[in-house]
């Protein structure tokens, strides 16, 4: 298994290379429908999470949506 070093919200993570963005979010226990992801300074369209593959050196910012009132 080839591993890739990435940064998520400023923290270094080692993950399996080739994961899709959906798989990464699930591995991080995040619901892909309830987050927005910026990958290497570009917003990742939610409709493409299953086709975007994580690569070594990727920098991700993940924002959670929080409901309330």
N, C-alpha and C positions, 0 to 999 in steps of 0.2 A: 504494500500500500504506500503510495507516494503522498507525502504530507506537504502542505503549503503554509507558509507563515503569512498571516494577514493581520490587519488592525481593525478592530470593531470598537467604535466610540472611544478611540484613543488608547485602547488596551490591546496588547499583542495576543494573538490566538494562533494555535497550530491546528489546522483542520485537514481533512482528507482533500487532496487536490481533485478538482473536477466536479465537486458538489454543485448542484444548482443552488440558486439563491433561496428557493423554497426549502430545499433540504437543509441548508445552513440554518435558516430561521427555525425550522422544526427542531434541529439539533440544539439550538439555543433556547428551546421551550417558548418560542414566540409564535403567535398566530399570524401568518402572512397577510391575513385580511385586516389586521389591526395595527399595522406598522407602515411607515414610509421609509424607503431606503435610498440613501445617496451612496453611489459607488464611484470612487475616484472622481469626485466633484461633479457627478452627473446624477440627476434623479433617475432611479430605475423604475420604469413603468411596471405597475403591479401585474399587468397582463403578460409581461415577459419574465416574471420571476422563475418560471419553469424552464426557460431557455437560456438564462444568464448563468454562466459557469464561473465559479470562484477560481481565481488564479493567484499564484504567489505574489505577494506585494500589494494586493488589493487593500484599499482603505475604505471602510464602510462606516457610515453614520446611520444608525437606526433610531427612529423616533416612534414612540408608542402613542397611540391615540387613547385618551382617557376621557370617559364620559362623566357627567356629573351635573349637578344643578343645585 
